[in-house]
Amino acid sequence: MSASQIPNLNTLRRGGGRGRSRGRGGLAGGPPSRGSKDRVVQGTDHDASVSRLSAVGLGYLEDPFARALTPPDLETRRLPIINRGTYVRTAAIDQLVHRFLTQPSSPYPKSKKQIISLGAGSDTRAFRLLPSHPDLIYHEIDFAVNTAAKIRLIRAAPQLQRTLGIIGRSAPENAKVEISEGGDALHTETYHLHALDLRWLKPQTKSEQTTTTTTNLSGEEDRGDNGIDDPRTLLRDVDPTIPTLLISECCLIYLTPREAADVVDFFTQTLFPAATGNQDGAAPLGLILYEPIRPHDAFGRTMVSNLATRGIQLQTLHQYATLESQRQRLRDQGFAHGQAAADVHFIWERWVDEMEKERVAGLEMLDEMEEWNLLAQHYCVAWGWREGLAGGGGFEGWKDFDSQQEGLGRAGS
C-alpha cells in the first residue's frame, strides 16, 4: 500500500471540532462557521456512517439502524482493513458499555443510568441500547449542523421514531417529544439530542461568567460573552445524581489540548463534582475514548500528513500519543479508581475469541495483513472511571476488564 493510500480506521469521525454558533444568542442552533476546515471536520461524520453501513452490509456488525441514519447518496463499500477496524472499535466500546449497563447501580437509590456521547453525529448506539434498557437516559452532543441532519433522518424514519417511543404500540399516550424551533435539538423522556459547541463546556462555578476567547478551526479568534452564568444550564435534563458514562469517539482530538481538557473537567468538576469529606452524592462517572495514537513513527507521520491534505488537524494527538499518556490523561482528569488503554491490534488479537475471529476473517479477503497490523497499532481505546461514595455504581465490571482482558463476543448485537 503506497503512502498516499494509507487510510485510517473509519477515516475518523464526529463533528468534534466545532465552529462557534452565532444564531439565537450563540446557543445551540446557529449556523456553522463557514471556514473550509470547519466543513471538513463536520463532514467526517459522513465517513463514519458510510463505514458503519459498509461493515453492517458485509456482516461484520448487526445494526438495524445503520441504513436509516446514512444518507442514501453516501452508501459505498469500504476497504477490508477499514471494515475490520470498524468492527473492532464497535465491539470494544460495546463491551465496555454493556458492562456499565448490566452491573447493578445499587446502593444508589435510582435504578437509572446515563450515557453522554460527545460528538455523536449519526451514531446508532442510542437506538441499539434504548429498547433493551428502559432505565437508560441517553444524551448526544454535536454541532448544530450534525444534530439537525440527524433529526431530519429521525423524522423520515418511523423505525427510529418507534425506537424512541414517539410512535407505535409501545409509545405512551402522553409521550413527550420536543424539537427546537431551528430543528437542531430534540428531547424525549429518555433521549436528548443537544446542539452545542463543546468549547462552551468549561469547569466553572455558578458565579463565573463565561466570557471566552476561542479559536475556530480556521484559525480565527472568536470573542464574545455567550451570556450564560451557569454552564450547567447548557445541558438540559442531565441528571448529576446517577451513574454516568461519557463516550468520545474521535471527538475531543479536534480540540486543542486545553479545550479538550476543559470539556472533560466540565463533567468531572462542574456537572459531576467529586464529593469530599462527609458530602453525599458524587455519582459514579466513567469515560471511554477512541483516538489515534503513535504519530511519530513512519506510518504515523504518513497518516497525519494524509489527513492534513484533507484539512483535518488532530490537535491533541501529540500530547496523548501513547497508551501510557492516555492512561495518565485519565488519571489527571479525576478518574482515580481505574484507567486502562489498549490499541486496536491488541484488542483484535486478545479480546476477540478464536471462533469470532474466524467468522470475521471469512467475510472478505484481507490481503494487506502488514498494513492492517500497522493501522491497528495506531488507534486505541482508553477507559477510566471514578466510583461514587457509595460504590462503583456500574463500574465494578470494569475492574477486571483491563488491557489484558480476553474474550469478546459479536459486536453490535
Buried (B, 14 or more C-beta within 10 A) or exposed (E): BEEEEBBBBBBBBBBBBBBBBBBBEBBBBBEBBEBEBBBBBBBBBBBBBBBBBBBBBBBBBEBEBBBBBBEEEEEEBBBBBBBBBBBBBBBBBBBBBBBBBEBEBEEBEEEBBBBBBBBBBBBBBBBBBBEEBEEBBBBBBBBBBBBBBBBEBBBEBEBBBBBBBBBEEEBEEEBEBEBBEBBBBBBBBBBBBBBBBBBBBBBBEEEEEBEBEBEBBBEEEBEEEBEBEEBBEBBEBBBBBBBBBBBBBBBBBBBBBEBBBBBBBBBBBBBBBBBEEEEEBBBBBBBBBBBBBBBEEEBBEBBBEBBEEBBBBBBBBEBBBBBEBBBBBBEEBBBEBBBBBBBBBBBBBBBBBEEBEEBBEEBBEBEBEEBBBBBBBBBBBBBBBBBBBBBBBBBBBBBEBEBEBEEBBBBBE
